[in-house]
């Protein structure tokens, strides 16, 4: 009886060592947080195409699969033109869904990420910030201040999941490729039509330019 248990004990020991090595190896290779970022072409409502850099930060939920993470923050960067120049903005617990421009004002629309603070049932109002020509950042007072031309989001979401967009990491995403992927994996909350509510408060907002 004892002899028959020895091979089993050896297998269990080897399996334990193997799992330990994997945890040690992947723990060193893949830190608790990771980012996915790329340059992306964004088409504005007037058909102009701009290039933005978008970086999404995630908190790893498990060692395997590699890209299993909870979205924590989003950073965007783009050329806002003179006199502002290169503009960078970071949002904690929100994703960037729209970048638009009209009458010398840049608009940045946000959607809540999985780590955003809870909201009341039926509350679909989302933050929408404005970048003025002098570099000041503000939020619109009401829906009447938002251009009616902005009817759809234009920044590609990280759908179906981080692993699904990992192939775009550190690449240039052209508009045709972007729209093919987006059509295959739309946002989980509907048809990607912009929903612009009254003034709401961004959880955490940092900007630099």
Residue, then its C-alpha position, 0 to 999 in steps of 0.5 A: x500500500x505504501x509503495x503504491x502511494x509513492x508515485x502519487x506523492x511524487x506527482x503531487x510534489x512535482x505538480x506543486x513545484x511546477x505551480x510554484x515556479x509558474x507563480x514565481x515566473x509570471x509574478x515577476x514577468x507580469x506586474x500587478x498593474x499593466x497598460x495597453x496603449x496605441x495611436x488611434x485615428x479619430x474621425x470628427x463630426x466634420x470628417x476631419x481625422x486626428x491622431x490621438x494616443x490612448x493609454x488604458x491602465x488595468x489592475x491584474x485580476x489573475x496571473x492567467x490569462x495574461x491580460x485579465x485586468x480591471x480597467x482603472x484609468x485612461x489617459x489621452x494625448x493629442x495635438x490641440x493646435x496653437x496656442x495649447x499644443x500637445x495636450x494630455x489628460x488622465x481620468x481615474x475610473x473612466x474611459x474616453x469615448x469621444x474627442x470632438x472639436x467645434x468653434x475652437x473648443x475641444x470636447x472629451x466625452x467619458x464613459x464609466x469603467x468597471x471600477x467607477x463609483x456606483x451610481x443611482x439606478x437609471x442614472x445614465x448621465x456621463x461627464x463631458x469636459x471642454x478644453x477652451x482655446x486658452x487651455x482652461x478646462x470646464x464642464x458644460x452647464x447643461x445639454x444645451x451647451x453641447x453641439x448637436x452634431x456630436x451624435x456618436x462616440x468616436x474613440x474605440x472602446x477596449x471591447x470585448x476585453x483587454x485581451x481582445x485589444x492586446x494586439x493593438x498595443x504599441x501600434x498605429x490603429x488606422x481608421x478602417x482597421x479600427x471600425x472593423x474591430x469596433x463593428x465586431x465588438x460594440x460597446x456592451x451598453x448599447x449602440x454607441x450613440x452619444x448620451x449627453x447629460x447635464x453637468x456631472x462630476x468627474x471622479x478624479x481628473x488630472x491634466x497637463x499640457 
